[in-house]
Amino acid sequence: MSADSEFVFELGVCGWTERNWPPGGTLDADTAAIVARQLGTKHRRWDTVIIEASRKKLARRARFGPRALDGDLLHVVENAPAEWKWYQECLPKPDFPWRYVREAVHRAAGRDIVETRSRGNRIELRRKWKYPNWVERVVAIENKPDLDASAARALAGQVERDVALALCDEVWVATARTGNSIEPVLLEDFPVEAGVLVFDAEDDAATVAWHPRTLAAGESGTRITERADSGGAATVEFASPEWKAEKRLAIAERAYERGWRSYIDTMRPDCRHFELRESGRTALPWCAAKGRHQSAAECSGSCSEFEPEPPTWRSQGWPIEGGPGRAIDRLLADRRARQRPEE
């Protein structure tokens, strides 16, 4: 399957998941699901990530702004005291120079998520709000619409690593419906702990072909660094619960900022040929010049079909003030923000 088809399939999975999570059930009224794409760790990136979160705590998270908090900022806001205190007395001692912590304190103050003041040559710190433990579950979906034999072998190894590490609470594989009496994905050698979703893009529907098992995300995990060959042993490292908790929160923070519609940030909606077209109930990018859905990689300034919007398009005023490209940006940004409950 072509890269553009995989990209469109991935966006379709994200859109369906945002509307229908969890498959075959419903979330509690006080639980929200944030869907993002292309997130993970240094060693692993998932196609679709779902963060299940408490709505009340998510609203308190909103006080810290729509942008993600990186590890250094989280280190500050999670440990900032309720009363004024020298930052070196209230923040855990790092294994690197304090000046880097001080930079993070200034960044946090610059984003107005903590308060600081100078006392002589000391910087004192006080929290504005207590940072909430808002993440309840992290779910990863690996999307592979055309699961041929070679793709299945490669994906099985990745899913095996995901299950062993158990950084997520659930791991799924999503593939396109073939119409066979038995979907080929069920015949592949995937770990039994991974769930399987079969998607029908035309009907905008999905069915659960195999239910996943809940992984021990709160316990130590095993990072497979090298798979075992025939008769040999795999090379592994152990991941502590603390390391996993830190990574889960970092992933959740990036998901909170980006969502899955962030694909527009690397595409060219200011091209006169760029459109959004409904597929099922999901708005997907469409190139009028190519007459098809384009991939994020090919939709750039280097595209041979790229043509800037005529200046007259950007001077027409309402309802496309700034031009159709700006209107598309605003539309997707508004839909992305709608998934983050406000305080």
Legacy VTK file of the C-alpha trace (Angstrom):
# vtk DataFile Version 3.0
C-alpha trace
ASCII
DATASET POLYDATA
POINTS 343 float
0.000 0.000 0.000
1.271 3.457 -0.842
2.491 5.886 1.776
-0.392 8.281 1.121
-2.909 5.479 1.707
-1.283 4.583 5.027
-1.332 8.249 6.044
-5.031 8.591 5.207
-5.811 5.311 6.984
-4.018 6.581 10.077
-6.016 9.814 10.098
-9.204 7.818 9.634
-8.343 5.632 12.632
-7.646 8.738 14.723
-10.940 10.353 13.740
-12.963 7.206 14.404
-11.203 6.647 17.727
-11.922 10.189 18.869
-15.642 9.644 18.261
-16.008 6.030 19.371
-13.459 5.182 22.059
-13.483 2.619 23.602
-14.436 0.063 20.925
-17.659 -1.693 21.786
-18.180 0.275 24.994
-18.422 3.711 26.557
-16.202 5.796 28.785
-17.366 6.894 32.197
-19.010 10.300 32.141
-16.099 11.784 34.094
-13.439 10.362 31.739
-12.223 12.032 28.540
-10.130 10.543 25.724
-7.468 12.615 23.958
-6.254 11.165 20.649
-2.867 11.986 19.138
-0.597 10.492 16.507
3.085 9.738 15.976
4.099 9.880 19.635
6.291 7.732 21.841
9.786 7.537 23.256
13.275 7.807 21.819
13.175 4.126 20.876
9.516 3.668 19.891
6.854 5.757 18.189
3.218 4.723 17.885
0.855 5.660 15.076
-2.104 6.487 17.339
-2.061 7.210 21.065
-5.139 7.579 23.286
-4.861 9.233 26.681
-7.757 8.510 29.022
-7.992 11.227 31.649
-10.182 12.463 34.450
-12.257 15.382 33.175
-11.997 17.221 36.489
-8.225 16.811 36.655
-7.913 17.599 32.963
-9.688 20.887 33.603
-7.144 21.648 36.323
-4.368 20.754 33.887
-5.795 23.424 31.564
-4.579 26.098 34.007
-1.044 25.354 32.826
-1.879 26.331 29.237
-2.364 24.400 25.970
1.344 23.820 25.346
3.067 20.641 26.515
5.207 20.660 29.642
8.555 19.000 28.938
10.443 16.964 31.507
12.275 19.975 32.965
9.087 21.998 33.377
7.277 19.033 34.910
10.153 18.708 37.371
9.472 22.305 38.455
5.647 22.383 38.586
5.310 19.002 40.300
7.671 20.022 43.111
6.958 23.740 43.437
5.998 24.480 47.080
2.813 26.133 48.298
4.856 28.804 50.105
7.922 30.769 48.990
11.108 28.722 49.129
14.565 28.808 47.581
14.353 26.611 44.505
17.359 24.507 45.538
15.616 23.621 48.798
12.308 22.539 47.309
13.295 20.852 44.050
14.939 17.402 44.114
18.689 17.531 43.691
19.521 16.812 40.030
22.399 14.734 38.694
23.456 17.722 36.569
24.395 21.350 37.430
21.795 23.471 39.234
22.065 26.193 36.589
19.999 24.045 34.237
17.292 23.737 36.875
17.385 27.488 37.329
16.817 27.917 33.584
13.760 25.654 33.831
12.450 27.721 36.756
12.763 30.892 34.671
11.030 29.185 31.716
8.174 28.100 33.971
7.833 31.631 35.308
7.917 32.972 31.744
4.961 30.748 30.913
3.179 32.018 34.040
2.764 28.537 35.573
4.796 29.271 38.725
5.728 32.404 40.641
9.289 33.521 41.346
10.948 36.329 43.263
14.519 37.335 44.072
15.870 37.373 47.623
19.422 38.628 47.411
21.124 36.315 44.953
18.558 33.569 45.478
15.534 32.760 43.347
12.530 31.743 45.411
9.728 29.670 43.980
6.025 29.244 44.716
3.422 27.267 42.842
0.320 28.895 41.396
-1.627 25.637 41.233
-0.956 22.055 42.200
-0.178 20.004 39.110
-2.822 17.234 38.891
-2.181 13.554 38.269
-4.545 13.670 35.296
-3.492 10.625 33.242
-5.499 7.463 33.920
-4.611 5.179 31.007
-2.374 5.256 27.931
-3.364 3.170 24.891
-1.297 2.657 21.727
-2.565 1.606 18.293
-0.263 0.498 15.496
-1.913 1.117 12.101
-1.171 -1.173 9.188
-3.951 -1.211 6.569
-2.248 -3.656 4.194
-0.863 -6.414 6.392
1.149 -8.568 4.000
3.522 -11.245 5.279
6.633 -9.063 5.528
4.737 -6.206 7.185
3.179 -8.640 9.649
6.565 -10.070 10.658
8.014 -6.612 11.283
4.935 -5.462 13.160
4.809 -8.589 15.305
8.304 -7.848 16.588
7.360 -4.272 17.450
4.198 -5.341 19.265
6.159 -7.981 21.175
8.446 -5.225 22.461
5.447 -3.073 23.397
3.897 -5.881 25.416
7.164 -6.704 27.193
7.829 -3.072 28.143
4.183 -2.433 29.124
4.592 1.313 28.924
0.967 1.470 27.768
-2.070 -0.027 29.458
-3.238 -1.548 26.172
-1.704 -2.209 22.765
-3.771 -2.628 19.591
-3.155 -3.390 15.918
-5.519 -1.727 13.432
-5.882 -3.003 9.876
-8.274 -2.581 6.956
-11.150 -4.977 6.396
-10.531 -7.463 3.586
-13.960 -9.103 3.461
-12.502 -12.593 3.963
-14.388 -14.997 6.208
-11.375 -14.871 8.528
-9.411 -11.647 8.533
-5.733 -12.354 7.692
-4.587 -10.353 10.723
-6.026 -13.061 12.987
-3.758 -15.642 11.375
-0.594 -13.678 12.089
1.714 -14.423 14.999
1.007 -11.404 17.179
1.258 -11.528 20.983
-2.092 -12.575 22.440
-1.969 -9.544 24.747
-2.459 -7.184 21.783
-5.956 -6.316 20.600
-6.983 -6.235 16.932
-9.281 -3.649 15.316
-10.589 -4.173 11.785
-11.632 -0.952 10.023
-14.046 -0.414 7.167
-13.223 3.041 5.805
-16.269 3.225 3.532
-18.710 2.628 6.395
-16.604 4.541 8.936
-16.888 1.543 11.229
-14.607 -0.758 13.176
-15.014 -4.096 14.890
-12.968 -5.749 17.582
-11.496 -8.941 16.150
-9.450 -9.674 19.284
-9.726 -8.073 22.698
-6.484 -6.898 24.341
-5.244 -7.744 27.801
-4.488 -4.994 30.273
-0.730 -4.678 30.703
1.095 -4.036 33.987
1.913 -0.402 33.232
2.535 0.393 36.899
5.152 -2.316 37.341
8.677 -2.847 36.035
8.901 -3.604 32.327
11.355 -5.334 30.031
12.921 -3.469 27.134
13.935 -5.919 24.409
17.021 -4.377 22.820
17.808 -7.322 20.554
15.504 -10.146 19.540
16.611 -13.727 20.038
17.795 -15.661 17.020
17.137 -19.370 16.646
18.422 -21.085 19.757
19.725 -17.843 21.283
18.534 -15.485 23.986
17.174 -11.995 23.611
19.058 -9.019 25.040
16.921 -7.073 27.473
17.002 -4.137 29.867
14.663 -3.499 32.767
12.560 -0.336 32.995
11.617 0.812 36.471
8.072 1.899 37.372
9.430 5.419 37.981
10.969 5.607 34.498
7.739 4.371 32.946
5.614 6.852 34.879
7.859 9.686 33.708
7.643 8.591 30.071
3.865 8.092 30.219
3.366 11.620 31.517
5.711 13.064 28.882
3.742 11.281 26.143
0.452 12.487 27.614
1.690 16.082 27.731
2.663 15.999 24.056
-0.672 14.417 23.178
-2.453 17.167 25.119
-0.785 19.854 23.008
-0.712 18.226 19.599
-3.766 16.028 19.202
-3.935 14.175 15.889
-4.836 17.125 13.675
-1.315 18.506 14.076
-0.527 16.955 10.681
-1.552 20.331 9.253
1.521 21.931 10.865
3.817 20.188 8.367
1.580 20.539 5.287
0.807 23.485 3.000
-2.829 24.548 3.402
-1.822 27.875 1.790
-1.579 26.050 -1.557
-4.478 26.812 -3.870
-4.994 23.068 -4.448
-5.247 22.136 -0.743
-8.702 21.155 0.498
-10.370 19.229 3.290
-12.847 16.565 2.238
-15.102 14.449 4.392
-14.386 10.720 4.391
-16.987 9.068 6.559
-17.127 11.598 9.378
-13.459 12.611 9.266
-12.135 15.640 7.369
-9.038 14.544 5.461
-6.568 16.565 3.359
-7.194 16.478 -0.386
-5.042 17.705 -3.277
-7.174 19.009 -6.142
-4.146 19.006 -8.467
-3.450 15.310 -7.899
-7.108 14.385 -7.495
-6.478 12.323 -4.358
-5.599 12.426 -0.692
-1.961 13.411 -0.355
0.532 12.345 2.288
2.110 14.782 4.732
5.548 14.065 3.251
4.648 15.077 -0.291
2.579 18.137 0.654
5.362 20.692 0.994
6.921 23.638 -0.751
8.978 21.235 -2.865
5.848 19.702 -4.414
5.841 20.311 -8.170
2.121 21.143 -8.028
2.442 23.721 -5.245
0.881 27.089 -6.055
0.435 29.812 -3.429
-3.078 31.096 -2.927
-3.761 34.191 -5.058
-3.490 37.372 -2.938
-7.104 38.236 -3.801
-8.252 35.099 -1.935
-6.778 36.529 1.252
-8.537 39.877 1.014
-12.144 38.759 0.701
-12.949 38.995 4.429
-15.534 36.823 6.154
-16.035 33.837 6.054
-12.504 33.017 4.871
-10.626 35.983 6.248
-6.939 35.528 5.533
-7.637 33.013 2.790
-8.863 29.386 2.685
-5.560 28.106 4.087
-5.887 30.223 7.216
-9.499 29.119 7.553
-8.424 25.451 7.456
-5.773 26.156 10.103
-8.351 27.783 12.369
-10.886 25.015 11.840
-8.464 22.230 12.782
-7.068 24.234 15.705
-10.579 24.790 17.046
-11.435 21.109 16.735
-8.189 20.175 18.447
-8.828 22.602 21.329
-12.364 21.264 21.725
-10.903 17.945 22.945
-9.215 19.659 25.928
-11.818 20.411 28.609
-11.391 23.885 30.037
-11.452 24.853 33.662
LINES 1 344
343 0 1 2 3 4 5 6 7 8 9 10 11 12 13 14 15 16 17 18 19 20 21 22 23 24 25 26 27 28 29 30 31 32 33 34 35 36 37 38 39 40 41 42 43 44 45 46 47 48 49 50 51 52 53 54 55 56 57 58 59 60 61 62 63 64 65 66 67 68 69 70 71 72 73 74 75 76 77 78 79 80 81 82 83 84 85 86 87 88 89 90 91 92 93 94 95 96 97 98 99 100 101 102 103 104 105 106 107 108 109 110 111 112 113 114 115 116 117 118 119 120 121 122 123 124 125 126 127 128 129 130 131 132 133 134 135 136 137 138 139 140 141 142 143 144 145 146 147 148 149 150 151 152 153 154 155 156 157 158 159 160 161 162 163 164 165 166 167 168 169 170 171 172 173 174 175 176 177 178 179 180 181 182 183 184 185 186 187 188 189 190 191 192 193 194 195 196 197 198 199 200 201 202 203 204 205 206 207 208 209 210 211 212 213 214 215 216 217 218 219 220 221 222 223 224 225 226 227 228 229 230 231 232 233 234 235 236 237 238 239 240 241 242 243 244 245 246 247 248 249 250 251 252 253 254 255 256 257 258 259 260 261 262 263 264 265 266 267 268 269 270 271 272 273 274 275 276 277 278 279 280 281 282 283 284 285 286 287 288 289 290 291 292 293 294 295 296 297 298 299 300 301 302 303 304 305 306 307 308 309 310 311 312 313 314 315 316 317 318 319 320 321 322 323 324 325 326 327 328 329 330 331 332 333 334 335 336 337 338 339 340 341 342
